[in-house]
Amino acid sequence: MREVCQDDEGPVTGPAVYPPHARVPILVVEDNLEDAELVAMRLGILRSVTRDVVHAATLGEATAWLSKHRCEAIILDLNLPDSKGFDALVELRRLRPSVPTVVVSGFVDHALHSAAMELGAEEVISKDELDSPLLPVCILSIIERNRAIEHERRLARILGAMPDAVVVTSSTGAIEYANDSALTFFGKSRDEMTRAPLFFAAPADTCAELCVTRSNATRFGILRVTELRSHGEVSFLSSIRDITEQRKLETQILLSDRLASLGLIAASVAHEINNPLGAVLANVELAMKDSNGDFREELTDAHSATLRISQIVRDLKLFSRADESSCTTLDVHPVLDSVARMAANEIRHRATLIMDYRAERAIRGNESRLSQVFLNLMVNAAQSIPEGNAEGNEIRIVTRVGDGDRLLIEFKDTGSGIPPDVQRRLFGLFFTTKAAGAGSGLGLAISQRIVASLGGELSFVSEVGKGTCFTVSFPSVAAVTTPRSTRAPPSIPLAERRGRVLVVDDDALVLNSVRWSLEGEHEVVCFDSGAGALAAVVGGEPFDVVLCDLLMPRTTGMDLHRAIERAEPSLARKMVFMTGGAFTRRARDFLTTKPNRRLEKPFRVEELRGLVNELVLQSHGEEPAQDRRHRPSGYAPKGSADQRRDTEPPESRVSGTANASKTRDAGGRRH
């Protein structure tokens, strides 16, 4: 390998060594040294554009040099010692397909010219033209043209790799260029893209939002149009940033916020319903006791309807519970029962609902989040069945134990089934087969994420025309043990000891219903504010039980508990919180950390009396008759109400609220 240089002192030969900053040379592959020097002399004028000329006498030398270096052009003699014909051209084009090659031959005819050009030669010249002043002009033109082509290719690669869609259009709308991202965004092939003109109704150098509706999808983008001027012609460069996924995410976040707001509102409404509902339930039960057969059937129907409303509100509270981060060990069957009641209206006109519970297994989960998943699957099952033939269709909810002691919850329907092409996309965000406005396409996607976050799996099998079965699988943690009911028996015996009960609630209806339920057996003191109740406690009034609303204006039940805990710690432990729904985080955290008993509004009269009777006995260190141990005569535990009670009259006293004119006897009957 030789380097042929041309300077003022004549040709100089030497090794082809280039510094790192050297410009790219021209490779001359010529076995005749005189011809190589002649070419170097003529190409001397190119030294401002390129470097010098590198000479290789054989094809082997040329390929060895090209394996380590690059060049701007190759001038190739077809007749080399180690190559004949077009072999050298083919080999060099293989090694450097992007480098222009000029073929030199002692004899050039039409056949040789055509053959060389077909094999990739940029030009074919005769050796007689090596001394022509046009040689450097020809080589320079080839180099510049190749540079432009390479620049265009590089730019095309860059634009093709861009995630943004790029389209270049003429002033008439003809598409001159579109990258792959543009084809994807518009959903067209390159031929389809260039077939029709394209105009954007957006001023140049401004941003606008673009919406493209295709046969099966809609895409959103941010469009920016830039005006280009070249040689008096105007064209437009349009770049489009695809924001479809961002829009989907924004929609999902918006929907999640809306659902969270609805959940908070639902919990708040449930709380507000529970106060008057509790008063209605208590008064209906008291009226049923007072009735001697008159209106018995009507009161029974009213009682049943009130209990039904109570259950609906409880189900609503469960579904709308805001605390979705905590997980507990739970039985899924009550959750399924609650969801079934909520979905009943959707199901009853379409199918018969069958609850088939075969597994007694507990799992780790969150009731609210599981309710969301189960409700979605149950409603989807119902909506897969047309209305009008409820007797001929069924939705079956099955719980059973699967492999690895996993709890399987199956939602089987006899609906229309899911086509295979839809099954592949079923869990995709915003994919829905429902009519516009009937579904968001988020239900199954969110359900799958919830199940996965709880350590479970969601799968399905479906057959068109026969139905679908969705299966939720969770690792079980223990066998379900039936808990002792927190509700009192239907009939509560009369109190074994008369106690003194403090009732605090800002709702007069609740105060009256509680007082009427208890005043036949206990002395009841009522306050409609925490401040009045605290003043009575601090003033030394003794109480066996405190029934306190959890959420009240000004002084809440939590605030009152903290104040009583400082003033009378033993009484703070006797507080029972009445709640229509702990829908604030503070209230939920408070109930989680305090061991105090609680009453969920609306509560039954029997439940209220049973709990108060039990706590009054405990306040005196006693137990119910069936469990009571023998006590010494006159036994009274220290700190009990007997030791602290003054000589106040036994009738009930109401402060801060309207006093009712009627009282009740020991049997709960009104006088």
Secondary structure, DSSP 8 states (H G I E B T S, - for coil): -EEEEEETTEEEEE-----TT----EEEE-S-HHHHHHHHHHGGGGGGTS--EEEESSHHHHHHHHTT---SEEEEES-BTTB-TTHHHHHHHHH-TTS-EEEEESS--HHHHHHHHHTT-SEEEEGGGTT-THHHHHHHHHHHHHHHHHHHHHHHHHHHH-SSEEEEEETT--EEEE-HHHHHHHT--HHHHHHS-----S-TT-EEEEEEE-SS-EEEEEEEEEEEEETTEEEEEEEEEE-HHHHHHHHHHHHHHHHHHHHHHHHHHHHHHHHHHHHHHHHHHHHHHH-SSTTHHHHHHHHHHHHHHHHHHHHHHHHT-S--S--EEEEHHHHHHHHHHHHHHHHTTT-EEEEEE---EEEEE-HHHHHHHHHHHHHHHHHTS-TT-GGG-EEEEEEEE-GGGEEEEEEEE-S----HHHHTTTTSTT---S-TTT--S-HHHHHHHHHHHTT-EEEEEEETTTEEEEEEEEEEEEE------SS--SS----SS--EEEEE-S-HHHHHHHHHHHTTTSEEEEESSHHHHHHHHHTT---SEEEEESS-SSS-HHHHHHHHHHH-HHHHTTEEEEES---SHHHHHHHHH----EEESS--HHHHHHHHHHHHHHHTT---TTT-----TT---TT-HHHH-----SS-EEESS---S--B-TTS-B-
